[in-house]
Amino acid sequence: MVFESLSEKLQNALSKLKGKGKLSEKDVDLAMREVRLALLEADVNFKVVKEFIKKVKERSIGSEVMESLTPGQQVIKIVNEELTDLMGEKEAKINFSSSPPTVILMCGLQGAGKTTTTGKLALNLKKQNKRPLLVACDIYRPAAIKQLEVVGERVEIPVFSMGDKVNPVDIAKAALEHGKKHGNDVIIIDTAGRLHIDEELMMEIENIHNAVNPEEVLLVLDAMTGQDAVNVAESFNERLSITGVVLTKLDGDARGGAALSLRSVTDKPIKFVGMGEKLDQLEAFHPDRMASRILGMGDVLSLIEKAQASFDEKKAIELEKKIRSQQFSFDDFLEQLEQMKSLGPLDQFIGMIPGMNSKALKGLDVNEKDINRIQAIIQSMTKKERDNPDLIDSSRRKRIALGSGTTVQDVNKILKQFKETKKMMKKFTDMEKTMKKKGKLGFPFF
């Protein structure tokens, strides 16, 4: 889970201040010592930690806290604000050219996930009604062009390539002309991964930059490299004047040092973060929302956005009617499972709910295979059986188990869970009806 280790330690350190009616400077010192250790263990840059602690401490022993009725909560508010400031205050969006096409140059080390991220970014922009063109300028890595073509096919976005025998600078120039002719308003150039100490390759990407004059130069960095990510960012920035960073594999980084150090050290914003391997798992980076998640305050806005993107409003209204009239079937259950899967890993979106910290998620084993097994069982039922599970006798259970590649026990378990779910829904519906009646009788229902 993102920032799991850091989140838990920060929350523990700050929770000790919550119950105190008054705070002394010693109380703040002790809490800040723990916060400092938590940040250093999360691989946050030492200078960044030092400056962060200094700012928080100065504000925490000032009058806004010491004279407050809830000093502990005020300190947490200050930490939240300073964390947000550390990561860039607000979302940094793509700078689109006033006269299309907008050129985005992707750069980074080998193995950072640049080609996949290029495809993810194209899909993200396509959802914003843009018409992107992917450009294959990595002529060195075996099958790099093929990989980009496969990614392009999956997201249904065209790929411009001229093979691996043409100079990347010429490919980039030709792609720009091609994009203008074919009405592509965004051109995303995938370049070869290169070490920042490789002078020849760094000169090449500078030449590409000079040839196409991009609006955006996005550095793709692996979040799990921690402090090294900051050093790489500094080196690329010196040569290319990067406009932003895309952090990949943030979902696998329990520390988060790179995300917390980059803005402060390089003065360049994190624009996107990779939250999984799937091509739709690239998210805009919101410093304020991320700070809230780190401190266990949740991220309701992102949760709502995810739900709105995944759930069909019409279907949700239909489902509500079915629940109220007790017509909820296995087909509806299956539809809900599919929509839940589209939200992404369960631990990620539960972490967006206020109060649901990493401790609450420990021991929660959410396996996609389990969801797939449930889907297989439901899909092995006939239409009549899905509408009326009471028809499913022992012989039908055996047939369903055989058809879904599961056991009769698995089928029994799903049938039992479905029955319990319907019972619970009936209770809520009955309770709502009762409370509404009481409301009419003078007992207000809140």
N, C-alpha and C positions, 0 to 999 in steps of 0.2 A: 504493500500500500504506500502511496505517495507520502513522503515525510514522516512515516510511521514512528521511527525512533525519535526524531527531533520533536515531533508533536507531543508524544507521551512525556518526554522529559521537561519540555516547556510548561505543559499543563500542570505537571506535578510541582514544579518550582513555584508557579504563580498561584496555585490553589492554596498554598500555605498563608497567603496574604488575605484571602477572601474573608475569612471569619473574624479578622481583627477589627475592633472598633476604631483603634488609632494605630498609626504606623510610626515607628521611630526610624531614624536613619540606619540603625543597625539592622532592622527588619528588611529594609530595601537592599542593603549591602549583601545580606545572606541570600536573598532571592536572586540578585544580579550575579552572584558568584555561580549559582547553579545554572542560570541562563547562559552565562559565558561558557561554562563547561559543555553545556548541551550544544551550543553553536559550534564550538571547536571540534567536538566529536562528530558533528554532522559535516565536517570538512569545509566549513565556511572560512574564507580568507581571514587571517589573523588581524590584519589592519581594519577590515570591515567589522569584525567582532568588537575590537577595541573602541571604534568610533560609535558603534551601535549602543554598547553598554554605557558609554559616556553620555550620550544624548538621553537615553531612557532614565538614567540615574539623576541627571540634572533636572529633568522634568518631574521625576517622582518625588524628589525632596523639596519641590517648590510648593507654593501656596495652593495650587489647583488640586493637589493631592492631600496635603497635610490638613487642610481645612475642610476637606470633603466629608460628607456623611458616610460614604462608602469608599474609603481610601484604597482598599484592595482592588475593587472594580475599576477605579480610576487608573491604577498602575497597569492593569490588564488592557485598558483602553489605550493607554500610551504605548505599550508594547505592540499592540495591534496596528496603531498608526505608524509607528517607526518601522515595523516590518513591511508595511505597505509601501512606505517611502523608499525603503531599501531596495525593493523589487521594481520600483518605477512608478509608483502612485496610481497610474491608470493604464488602461489597455492601449497599446501602441498598434495602430492599424496600418495596413498596407497603403503606401502612398501611390495612388493611381495618377497616371499622366493626364494632363488636361487635353492632350492630343494623342489618342491611342495609336499604336499599342504601348502598353506599359511593359517594360522589360524587367524581369526579375532574374538576377544571376545567383545561382546556388553554388556555394563553395564549402569546403571542409576537408577533414582528414579522411583517409580510407577507413571504411568500416563503421562510419558514424550513422549510416542509414540514409545517405543523401538521395539516392535514386528513388527509394520508396517514399521518402518525405516529399520529393518533387511531385510524385503522383498524388500524394495526399493533399498537398497544397493546391494542385490543379483541381481536384475534386471539390475542395472547400470553396474555391473561387467560382467553380461551375454552379454550385448551389446558390451563389450570390448573383446568378444570371450573367456571369462573364463567359467569354468564349476563348478559353486558354489553348495555347499550342505548346506542346512539350518539345524540347530540342535536345538531341543526343550529341553532346560534345565530349563525351568520355570515350576516346578512341584507344585507350591503353588497356583497361581492365577487360579480360576475356568475357564475352557475352554481356557486357554492360549495355550495349545498344539494344540487344535482344531483351534484356530485363526491362528497360524503359518501355519498349514496344509492348511487352506483356502487360505492364502496369497500365499503360495508356489504353490498351484494349479493355482491361477490366473496368476502368472508370469512364470508358467511351469518350476519350479525348485524343485528338490526332497527335501523332509524333512525327517530327521532321528529322530525318537523318540522311547522311551522305556517305555512310560506311565508315570504316576505320582507317582509310588511306588518305583522307582529306584533312588538311590543317584545321584544328578546332576554331581558329579565328575566322576562317573562310566559311565554316559551317554556320557560325553564329550570325555572320553578315547575311548569308543567303537565307537563313531562317527568318530574319527580320523582314526581308523583302517578301518572302513567301507569306508571312503572317499578315502583312499589309494588304496583299492581293486577295487573300482569302477571308478577310474580315475578322481575324483573331485580335481581340482587344488586350489580351495578356500573353506575353511570350516568356516561358519559364525555361531557362537554360541550365541543363544538368551537366556539370563539369566533372572532370576526373578528380578523385580523391588525391590529395597531395599533402606531403609533410610541409609544415611551414618553414623548414630549413632547406627544402629542395629548391634551390635558386632557379633552375631551369623551368620547373613547372610553375613556380610563383610568377616568373616573368610572363609565361604563357597566359595565365589567367588575368594578369594586368593588361596584356594585349587584347584579350577578349573584352575586358571592361572598357578599354579605350575605344574599341571598335563599335560597340553597341550602346555605350553610355546609359547603363541601366538606372532606373528609378530606385530599385531596391537591390542591395547586395546582402543576401541572407546567409549567415554562417550556420551550418548544421553541426551541432555538437551532441555528443553522447553524454547525457546527464550523469551517468555512472562513473565518468572519469574524474569527477570532483574538481580538485584544484587545478589539474592539468587542463581542464576545459577553459579556465580563466586565462591561463598562459597562452593557449592556442588562440583564443579570442583576441588577446592583445597583439599577437604576431600578425594575424590576418588583418586586423584593423589598421595596423601601421602601413600595410601594403595596399589595401583595397578600400579603406574607409567604409567598413561594413555599416549597413543601416539598421541591422537587427539580427537577432539570434533565434534559431529554432532548436529547442532542446528535445532530443529524442530519448526514448526509454525512461521518461520521468516516472512512469507507472512502476518501474522496477527499482527505483532509487529510494531506499528508505531514509537516506540521509538528507539530500537536498542542498548540499553545499554550493553546487554550481548555480542553482536558481537564485540563491540568496546573495551570491558574491558578484555575479556577472555585471549587473547594472552599475553597481558602485565602483567597480574596478575599471570597467571599459567605457562607462557612460553610454552604453548602447542597450536598447530595450530588448527584452525577450518578447518576441511577437507571437510565437506559437509553441505549443508543447505536444509531443507525441505521447499518447496515453494508452498505446496498445499496438499490436501488429496489424490490425485491420486497416484498410485504406480510408475508412471514415473516422478513424481515431486520431485526428489532429485537431486540437482545440486552440482557440485564441487564448492568450495568457492574460488573465486579469489579476494584477498584484493584490488588490483589495480583497478579492474573493479567496485567493490562495492564502493570504495572511489569516483570514477568518477560519479557514479549514485547519491550518496549522495549530491554531489556538482552540480547536474544538467547538468553534461557533457555527460551523456548518457553512454551506454555500447554496443557499436557497435559490438564488437567481440562476445559477448554472443548472441546478436540478430541474427548475421549471423549463428552461430552454431545452434541455435534453428531452424532457417529457413531451414538450410541444412538438419537437422535431420527430419524435418516435410514435406518438399516439394520435390516432385519427379522432378528431373531435366528434364527428357524426357517429362513429362507432361507439364512442364513449357514452353518448346520450342514449343510444339504442341499448347498450349493455345495462345502463342504470334502470331503464324501463323493464328489462328482462328480470333483473334482480328483484325489483319491487313487485313484479307479478309472479315471482317464483318460476320463471321459465328459463333460468340459467342452465345451459347444456354443456356437454363436453366440447362441442364446437367452439363455444364462447371461451371456455377454459383454455383451449388450444390457442385461440387468437391472442389471449392475454399473455400466454407464455412466449409467443413469437414477438410480441411488442416489448416484453420485458427484456428479451435477448438483445433487441436492437438498442437498448439503453447502454449496453456495454457491461463489463464486469460488475457484479453486484456489490462487491466491497468498495468499488469506486463511488457509486452513486449513493450508497448508504452513508459513506463518509461525508457526503454533502449535507446530511440532515443535522441541524444543530443539536449538540449534546451527544452525538454518536461518535465517540472518539475511537482510537485504535484499540483500546482495552476492550471496548464493547464488541469489537469484531473478532477478537481472539477466540479461536475454537470454532469459528463459523466457517464451515467447509462448503463453499458454493462451487459445485462442479458442473460445468457445461454439459458433461456427459450425462448427468442425472436428468437435466432438462430434456436432452435429446432422447433419453430412454422413455420419459413420460410422453413425449410427442409421438414416439414410435408406437407405444401402447394405444394411445387415443386414435392414431391413424389406422390401426389394425382393426378397429371396431367398425361395424356397419353404421349407416346413417341412422337407422332405427335405434341401435344400441347407444349411439352418442346422445340421441334425444331422450331416450328412456333407459338408463342404466339398470333399472330393475329387471329388464329382460335377460340380463347377463347371468346365465346359470353356469354350473360347473363345466359343461362341455364347451360352452362359448368362451369361458375363461381360458381353457386349454388352447382353443383355436387362436385367441388373441395373443396369448403368450408365444405360441409357435410363430405366428405372423410377425411379431415384433422382435423376435430373437431374445425374449426375456423369459422369466419363470412365472408360474401361476401365482406364486407369493408376491411378485412385483405387481401383477395385475390386481390382486386382492388389495394391496397397499394403496394403489391409486384410487380404486373404487371407494375404499374406506375414507381416504382424504377428501375425495370429491363430495361424499355424503356429509362429512363433518363441515365442509365449507358451505354447503347449501343450508345446513342447520344454522350455522352462525349468521349467514346472510338473512335468514328468516327471523332470527332473534332481533337483529338490528332493525329490520323493517317493522316488526311488531312493536319494538321499543319506540321507534320514531312515531308510529301511529298513536300509541298510548300517550306519549308526551305532547303530541299536538292536541289530543283531546283534553288533556289537563290544562294546556294553554288556553283553550276555549273556556274552560271552567274557572279561569282566573289564576292558574298556576303558570307563570311565564316560563317559556322554554328557551333556554340559551344555547 
